[in-house]
Amino acid sequence: MLARSTEFQTYIDSTTTHIRDAGSHWSGDAYWAAYDRIIGDRDNGNKVKQEVDILAGVMINGASTLTGYRQVLLDKVATAVEDGFTVSDNWTVEAPTGSESRETDRSDHQSAITTALNELLGQQSTIDTAIVDAANEVRARGNALGEGDTVDTPGTDPANVPFGQPQAPGSKYKIGPPEKPELPHDDTFEYDSQRPGLGDYVDAAEWRAKLEAGELVRTDLDDATSMYRHYWDNNGEPIEFDYDEAYREDSVIRGAVDSEITQAAAAADQFVREGQTNFQMTGGPMNIGQDTSYPETENWQKAVGGYQQWSHSNVRVENGRVVMEITVEANDYYNFDRGKDDLATGTPDETNGRFAELGWAKPFESSGSLTRTVSWEVGQPPETATVTESSGPQRNPSREDRVDNQDSGNGPLRPDNNPNTGARHDK
């Protein structure tokens, strides 16, 4: 299974090379429709491969576990047999005729065998459930294979393409200055709409205490606690987060950024081959957590969760090479959603959303960005992000934003307040 899974990934990944090669002699709406479909199938195919690998791992580990429990059971049976007893096919221990005086020994062997058997059956049930769950994930991913990305067609949204402004056919990119997409505010807890009761004061004290403790003890949740503290600042002012840090620490965020850069490079290359040599380019939004998986790490699940990502670029041609300086923007609206739960702890969002209803804590917008420069020969855009320079600090991942700045490499100093945000890092 694992060998075939790897073989499948090789084939599915090769489709991107073929469609990019086709771009050297094929352009227009049909090419971009095919490109979107194949890239979408490639992404879905890789997810199928990941789920197949997980299924194989569950089966391999399950077999190993059952082998161990089976051996324990057989050892108990062997011990009983060596002691002169007989063990039937239904695992009943029987004493030889005329040995009624050994009932205590028989009972002890029976108890040991029954316990080992029940443990084996319990593990078998657990493993069966895990295999079914993993197989269902493979099936769900497989059903998505072939759907690809939504194929855009010219005229789908004329308002999005001003007259005379070039746009890569079938893509989300167009030539022009940055156009920040609208960020929806999806409040399900109306601010300052309720009056507090005694229990609310107790709950608030508990969660403020958890915040204080988290800032001191859970240094791996530095960005999450910073955002939660600003929620309690209760001013609703925008705040910035370090998207470079998120890129380094969270594989899902890293994959989303790399995918954005790769797609933008393909669009920029198309514009260049159509005659553009020095231009700005802006892209449409992607919803991380909906169009992709949710952030992987607890820190970034809590800090940004599902958010909006888009990009804008400056592109030029130098001696047959395309040079693209791309800024990938992340925008989020920090709030709590009725009916949802915290992924790591299972705490209902209603618990913290209640504080907004009471007017004690307030949702806010947050944003971050990172800049990369990539370059390639005209007609050969990169399949992965090739970074030649980047913005942002390069400190100790997941430990640089402690309140006391410990582990940052700069000594235990309190950080300066960021004038570009609405939050203060001091208490």
Secondary structure, 3 states (H helix, E strand, C coil): CHHHHHHHHHHHHHHHHHHHHHCCCCCCHHHHHHHHHHHHHHHHHHHHHHHHHHHHHHHHHHHHHHHHHHHHHHHHHHHHHHCCCEECCCCCEECCCCCHHHHHHHHHHHHHHHHHHHHHHHHHHHHHHHHHHHHHHHHHHHHHCCCCCCCCCCCCCHHHCCCCCCECCCCCEEECCCCCCCCCCCCCCCCCCCCCCHHHHHHHHHHHHHHHHHHHHCHHHHHHHHHHHHHHHCCCCCEECCHHHHHHHCHHHHHHHHHHHHHHHHHHHHHHHCCCCEEEEEECCEEECCCCCCCCCHHHHHHCCCEEEEEEEEEEEECCEEEEEEEEEEEEEECCCCCCECCCCCCEHHHHHHHHHCCCCCCEEEEEEEEEEEEEECCCCCCCCCCCCECCCCCCCCCCCCCCCCCCCCCCCCCCCCCCCCCCCCC
